[in-house]
């Protein structure tokens, strides 16, 4: 009887295992993630003579001493400015002066840094879009990529076979319905500094009407 009950419960347990409350939980469940944990939040402070608040953090992460500062929307890493011309936005995204500031969170991995933020001006459905900068230290200084913003988080970035993998989220609709049924994630690799589609897609389906943060995963990734 116990064996029969276990068999009957198995499909329900399998379904429950693929249901998530939030995208960070979903990303944390994926293999080969580059960044882990909750990250560190940059704290506000001011220096004498400052017109604007600064945000910064110093400490040890990923086995190294780290130091970040945001001032007037400009990010400085270990005393070196991340130059705007060295930030490569995903098609359809833009680099803005108000991208980083209060609420900015940083993540670290050997050779890589990631910062994310929801601009303070965002409201309504706009809060679903997050600014995410993936940053690498190169021979000519720091280089960064502004990732697709919809449901973006640093913890969604993966590294597999020495390739950086990121994803673009887009709403999926059912014919005749105005409200999105779910989201499709399209995977891209960073190849020679550019976003290149890998052909891998994965979809999720919202499980509560009007709630885009509770969803189930639709099987395995499609290639």
C-alpha positions in Angstrom: 0.0 0.0 0.0 2.8 2.4 0.9 4.5 1.7 -2.5 1.2 2.3 -4.3 0.7 5.7 -2.5 4.3 6.7 -3.4 3.6 6.0 -7.1 0.4 8.0 -7.0 2.1 10.9 -5.3 5.1 11.0 -7.7 3.5 13.0 -10.5 2.2 15.6 -8.1 5.6 15.9 -6.4 7.3 16.2 -9.8 4.9 19.0 -10.8 5.5 20.8 -7.5 9.2 20.7 -8.0 8.9 22.8 -11.3 6.7 25.5 -9.8 8.5 28.7 -8.6 7.6 31.8 -6.6 9.9 34.3 -8.3 12.6 34.4 -10.9 15.6 34.4 -8.5 14.5 31.0 -7.2 14.2 29.7 -10.8 17.6 31.0 -11.8 19.2 29.5 -8.7 17.9 26.1 -9.8 19.7 26.2 -13.1 23.1 24.5 -13.7 26.4 26.3 -14.3 25.3 29.6 -12.7 28.1 32.2 -12.5 26.9 34.1 -9.5 25.4 32.8 -6.3 23.7 34.1 -3.2 22.1 37.4 -2.5 24.9 39.7 -3.6 26.0 42.8 -1.6 24.1 46.1 -1.6 26.1 49.3 -2.2 25.6 51.7 0.7 24.9 55.4 0.5 27.5 57.9 1.8 28.7 61.4 1.1 32.0 63.3 1.1 32.4 66.9 2.0 31.6 69.0 -1.1 29.5 66.3 -2.8 26.4 67.5 -4.6 25.1 64.0 -5.0 25.0 60.9 -2.8 27.6 58.2 -3.5 27.0 54.4 -3.2 29.8 52.0 -2.4 31.0 48.7 -1.0 34.4 47.3 -0.1 35.2 43.8 1.1 36.5 40.4 0.1 34.5 38.4 -2.4 35.4 35.6 -4.9 38.8 35.4 -3.2 39.8 39.0 -3.8 39.6 42.4 -2.4 36.7 44.3 -4.1 35.7 47.9 -4.2 32.8 49.5 -6.1 31.4 53.0 -6.1 28.6 54.7 -8.0 28.7 58.5 -8.3 26.4 60.5 -10.6 25.5 57.2 -12.3 29.1 56.3 -13.1 30.5 53.0 -11.8 34.1 52.8 -10.5 35.7 49.4 -9.8 38.8 49.4 -7.7 39.4 53.0 -8.6 38.9 52.5 -12.4 36.0 54.0 -14.1 33.7 51.8 -16.3 33.6 54.0 -19.4 30.3 54.4 -21.1 31.8 53.6 -24.5 32.9 50.2 -23.2 29.4 49.2 -22.2 27.7 47.1 -24.9 23.9 47.0 -24.7 21.8 44.1 -25.8 19.7 45.1 -28.9 16.7 47.2 -27.8 18.4 48.2 -24.5 20.1 51.5 -23.7 22.7 52.7 -21.3 21.3 55.5 -19.1 22.8 57.9 -16.6 20.2 56.8 -14.0 20.8 53.1 -14.4 22.7 52.7 -11.1 22.3 54.3 -7.7 20.2 53.6 -4.7 19.4 49.9 -4.4 22.3 48.7 -6.6 23.5 45.2 -5.7 26.8 43.6 -6.8 27.8 40.0 -7.4 31.3 38.6 -7.8 32.9 35.6 -9.5 36.5 35.0 -10.5 37.2 37.3 -13.4 33.6 38.7 -13.5 31.5 41.3 -11.7 27.8 41.9 -12.1 25.7 44.8 -10.8 21.9 45.1 -10.9 19.4 47.7 -10.0 15.7 48.7 -10.4 15.8 52.5 -11.1 13.9 54.4 -8.4 11.7 56.0 -11.1 10.2 52.6 -12.1 6.6 51.9 -11.1 3.9 49.5 -12.1 4.9 46.9 -14.6 8.2 48.8 -15.2 9.6 47.2 -12.0 9.7 43.9 -13.9 12.7 45.4 -15.8 16.0 45.5 -14.1 19.3 47.1 -15.2 22.0 44.4 -15.2 25.6 45.0 -16.2 27.9 42.1 -16.6 31.5 43.2 -16.3 34.9 41.7 -17.2 38.3 43.0 -16.5 40.3 43.1 -19.7 43.8 44.2 -20.8 42.4 47.6 -21.8 40.3 48.1 -18.7 36.8 47.0 -17.8 34.3 46.0 -20.4 30.6 45.5 -19.8 27.4 44.2 -21.3 23.9 45.5 -20.5 21.7 42.5 -20.5 18.1 42.1 -21.5 16.1 43.8 -18.8 12.8 41.9 -18.5 12.9 39.7 -15.3 16.7 40.1 -15.3 19.0 39.2 -12.5 22.7 38.7 -12.2 22.0 35.1 -11.0 20.6 34.2 -14.4 24.1 34.4 -16.0 25.7 31.0 -16.6 29.0 29.8 -17.7 29.2 26.5 -19.6 32.3 25.1 -21.4 34.0 28.5 -20.8 31.1 30.3 -22.6 29.1 33.0 -20.9 25.4 32.4 -21.4 22.6 35.0 -20.9 19.0 35.0 -21.8 16.3 37.3 -23.1 12.8 37.0 -21.6 9.7 37.8 -23.7 6.1 37.4 -23.0 4.2 34.5 -24.6 0.5 35.0 -25.5 -2.3 32.7 -26.3 -4.4 33.7 -29.3 -7.4 35.7 -28.3 -6.1 36.6 -24.9 -4.8 40.0 -23.9 -3.0 38.8 -20.8 0.3 36.9 -21.2 0.2 33.2 -20.6 3.9 33.0 -19.7 7.4 33.8 -20.8 9.9 32.4 -23.3 13.6 32.6 -22.5 15.9 32.8 -25.5 19.6 32.0 -24.8 22.5 33.9 -26.1 26.3 33.4 -25.8 28.9 36.1 -25.6 31.1 35.4 -28.6 33.9 37.9 -29.3 32.1 40.4 -27.2 28.8 40.2 -29.0 25.5 38.5 -28.3 25.1 35.4 -30.4 21.9 33.2 -30.3 22.5 29.6 -29.3 19.2 28.2 -30.5 18.2 27.2 -27.0 14.8 28.3 -25.7 12.9 27.5 -22.5 9.4 28.5 -21.6 7.4 29.0 -18.4 3.7 29.3 -17.7 2.0 31.6 -15.2 -0.1 29.5 -12.8 -2.2 32.3 -11.2 -4.2 34.9 -13.3 -2.4 38.3 -13.2 0.6 37.0 -11.2 3.8 37.0 -13.3 5.9 35.8 -10.4 4.4 32.4 -9.9 5.0 29.9 -12.7 5.7 26.4 -13.7 8.5 25.3 -16.1 7.3 23.8 -19.4 9.5 20.7 -19.7 13.1 20.7 -20.9 14.8 23.4 -22.9 14.2 23.3 -26.7 17.0 23.6 -29.1 
